């Protein structure tokens, strides 16, 4: 119900409040000395018919979803709800029973990245992310096996190319061989993302940050690029990029070090591209789902179908489609289509 209500809020823009009531003395299901089961009748008198009441933890914690709150007066709504529920409970319970109740409030949409993680700041609002059934665990184990074997094979096969690129990066411009950057992975967890350095060292990223925010908001125009009359959603002729870097980006060879990210488990061979934290900060609420359900990947549905030629919203829809219908067979088909997408070039 929490997951469904999150999706409803994404469409309607109307926040909801999750209230949890738990007896602080309860340690085992069904052994609540203060009879938390009996609180439901009290709570029904303090809620609307459209609000949802159910167990958050069986016979230990009750959850109430207060839906359809006014977006422009969230604080006032939350205060009024807390006062109404508290008053109802105090009227019906003895004081010693009331003080044994723990009441916590969780408002959605929640703030992301306040702790520097780039992801959800309140895991209580995303309970389904950590629930995996037996069948799905088996499929994820198969996907992880494909990632390990595939990345190891490609690293060994492409080792001469990797060494040649590393030498070329080092001798053609000052700075490190690898570009390291914090990216947001599955469940909003940040990790160190690796690429061959394609830019001059110590650059100002404000231009890219501004363009990305415009693109996410739907205000960016397509930029004409060589060989693409329809234009692309991408910074073209970026002065920060070295001559070698332009070749590496056009051929996607700058992404070869990401096989190390796959081996470490931060990424997969196939999945959504991992965003930068300042991109996630500019997301609409529904955009966030692209970094919740599956690991980011080196290639994916967006790369082999649209890449930079589709808008940001269309890219997110492709990522969500992949997350919903993922299978080993879909991964295989995407991997088989990736070489053709690379040959066409990044633009």
HELIX and SHEET records of a PDB file:
HELIX    1   1 UNK A    2  UNK A   12  1                                  11    
HELIX    2   2 UNK A   36  UNK A   38  5                                   3    
HELIX    3   3 UNK A   39  UNK A   45  1                                   7    
HELIX    4   4 UNK A   71  UNK A   73  5                                   3    
HELIX    5   5 UNK A   74  UNK A   92  1                                  19    
HELIX    6   6 UNK A   95  UNK A   98  1                                   4    
HELIX    7   7 UNK A  123  UNK A  130  5                                   8    
HELIX    8   8 UNK A  134  UNK A  157  1                                  24    
HELIX    9   9 UNK A  159  UNK A  172  1                                  14    
HELIX   10  10 UNK A  186  UNK A  188  5                                   3    
HELIX   11  11 UNK A  206  UNK A  216  1                                  11    
HELIX   12  12 UNK A  243  UNK A  251  1                                   9    
HELIX   13  13 UNK A  253  UNK A  255  5                                   3    
HELIX   14  14 UNK A  258  UNK A  264  1                                   7    
HELIX   15  15 UNK A  277  UNK A  281  1                                   5    
HELIX   16  16 UNK A  285  UNK A  291  5                                   7    
HELIX   17  17 UNK A  301  UNK A  305  1                                   5    
HELIX   18  18 UNK A  307  UNK A  309  5                                   3    
HELIX   19  19 UNK A  312  UNK A  325  1                                  14    
HELIX   20  20 UNK A  328  UNK A  344  1                                  17    
SHEET    1   A 4 UNK A  52  UNK A  57  0                                        
SHEET    2   A 4 UNK A  61  UNK A  66 -1                                        
SHEET    3   A 4 UNK A  16  UNK A  23 -1                                        
SHEET    4   A 4 UNK A 101  UNK A 108 -1                                        
SHEET    1   B 3 UNK A 190  UNK A 196  0                                        
SHEET    2   B 3 UNK A 178  UNK A 184 -1                                        
SHEET    3   B 3 UNK A 275  UNK A 276 -1                                        
SHEET    1   C 2 UNK A 223  UNK A 225  0                                        
SHEET    2   C 2 UNK A 228  UNK A 232 -1                                        
SHEET    1   D 2 UNK A 267  UNK A 270  0                                        
SHEET    2   D 2 UNK A 296  UNK A 299  1                                        
END                                                                             
